Every structure is written in structure tokens, then in C-alpha cells.
Amino acid sequence: MFIKVVPNIKGNLNTCFCYLVESYRDHGKIKHRTLKNFGLLEKEQVPYLKAMYAKKKPRLIYDDEEA
């Protein structure tokens, strides 16, 4: 599974459409199946969406070094 990002060419250029997509094979051909449509998002939101569905979760909260 992966996040497919399609740039918005008709409206605000700072936005894109995002989908959760699954890859599979049908009679030897590679195909994609859309599992979830996230709709129109701003480009600043895309890294957070990718991090949410990543296999290895990035560390978004850091501990204080003083403690």
C-alpha cells in the first residue's frame, strides 16, 4: 500500500488529491486498487499523511534532553 499524490491542475496549485492505493497482480499484470480517497489536501499536509501510513513510523515527538 502507498499514498498516491495527484497534483491539482485546475484550482489552487498548492493543493493535491491523495489516495490510499493497494498494488496487486491480475493474470500477471500489475494493477492498483484505491482503498481510500482522502480528497483535496494542501501540499504541507502530505508528509503527515504519508507518515501516518508508513511501515516504519517516524518519530514525531522528541524527548527533552534535560530530563
Backbone hydrogen bonds, N-H to C=O, Kabsch-Sander energy under -0.5 kcal/mol:
donor,donor_aa,acceptor,acceptor_aa,energy
2,F,21,V,-2.3
4,K,2,F,-0.6
4,K,19,Y,-2.8
5,V,3,I,-0.5
6,V,4,K,-0.5
6,V,17,F,-3.0
8,N,15,T,-1.9
9,I,7,P,-0.7
15,T,12,N,-1.3
16,C,41,L,-2.8
17,F,6,V,-3.1
18,C,39,G,-1.7
19,Y,4,K,-2.1
20,L,36,K,-3.0
21,V,2,F,-3.0
21,V,19,Y,-0.6
22,E,33,R,-2.8
24,Y,31,K,-2.5
26,D,29,K,-2.7
29,K,26,D,-1.5
31,K,24,Y,-3.3
33,R,22,E,-2.8
35,L,20,L,-3.1
35,L,33,R,-0.5
36,K,20,L,-1.4
38,F,18,C,-2.4
38,F,36,K,-0.6
39,G,18,C,-0.8
41,L,16,C,-3.2
43,K,14,N,-2.3
45,Q,42,E,-1.6
46,V,42,E,-0.6
49,L,45,Q,-1.7
50,K,46,V,-2.5
51,A,47,P,-2.1
52,M,48,Y,-1.7
53,Y,49,L,-1.2
54,A,51,A,-0.8
57,K,55,K,-0.8
60,L,58,P,-0.9
